[in-house]
Amino acid sequence: MLVSAEAITIKSRKFRDTSKIISFYTAEDGMITCIAKGARLPKNKFGSSLEPLNLSLITYYKKPNTDLFLLSKSEIIQSMNEILNSYDKLNIGLSILESVAHTQINLEPNKQIFNLLKRTLSELNFAEKNFYNFFYKFQLELSKIIGYSISFSYFDFNKIKNNDRYGFDVEKGEFINSNNRSNVFSLVGHALVFIKLLNDASLERLSEIDTDYSAVKTINSLFIKYYNYHLGKRIVFNTLSNYTVNN
C-alpha cells in the first residue's frame, strides 16, 4: 500500500554504500522506519528533506509483516534552517527528537504528539532566545498526552522560597512540600517556579520567559527519572548531557 503523510525526520544512519535508514514521526502511522535507496548519492531525489528536524511530505510503501518500509518520495514542507544553523537551537531540537524516539514505538500513531512536535519545532526555529524552554515545555505537554501528566496543584506558588527545597513525587507525578520520602526527587524552589511558568505559558510566549540556567541540570534529571520510572526503561538525553549552554 502506498501512503503519503506529513513527517518529521527523527534520525538517519548510513545503509550500505548508497542508501540511508530513516526514522520519521508521521501524522498517519506515528514512528516509522524507511529505507531511502540512493539517498547518499551526490545527486539524489530526496535532497535535504531527510535531514533531522525538517518537516516533509513523504510517500512510502507500507507492507504487512515488516516494520521497514521503502521510501518513494520526500519533499520539504518546512525547512528548519534556523535550527540547523544554530549550535544552541540544534542541540535543543535534537534533544526534543530524542524524547520522541525514547517514548514512542513504531506504528502507534498519535496526532496530538505529531502536532505538538510540529508546532514546537516551528516556534523554536524562529525563536531568538531562551531555547531550553522549548525542550521543557515539550516534555510537560508530552507527559500529558502519554498519560503521565505532572501536577502543580499542591502549592501556593506565591509562597515558595527560591532556595528552600521541595519534592517531586516520581510515582504520582506531583510536586510536594516534602523531599525526604522514597521516590521523591529533590529540587530548589526557583526550579519549581520556573517549571510552573513554562507549564502555564503558550508555545508562542516561551522565548519571553528567562531560562533559569542554574536549574537546568536538575530539571533534566527530573524528566529522566520520571520517564525511567513510568516507561520502565533507562532513558538518557545524550544530546543534552554533552551540551554546554551559551547563556
Secondary structure as UniProt FT lines:
FT   STRAND          2..15
FT   TURN            16..18
FT   STRAND          19..26
FT   TURN            27..29
FT   STRAND          30..36
FT   TURN            37..40
FT   TURN            45..50
FT   TURN            52..53
FT   STRAND          55..61
FT   TURN            64..65
FT   STRAND          68..78
FT   HELIX           81..84
FT   HELIX           87..103
FT   HELIX           111..126
FT   HELIX           132..145
FT   TURN            146..147
FT   TURN            153..154
FT   TURN            157..158
FT   TURN            162..163
FT   STRAND          165..169
FT   TURN            170..173
FT   STRAND          174..176
FT   TURN            182..183
FT   STRAND          184..188
FT   HELIX           189..200
FT   HELIX           203..208
FT   HELIX           213..215
FT   HELIX           216..231
FT   HELIX           238..241
//
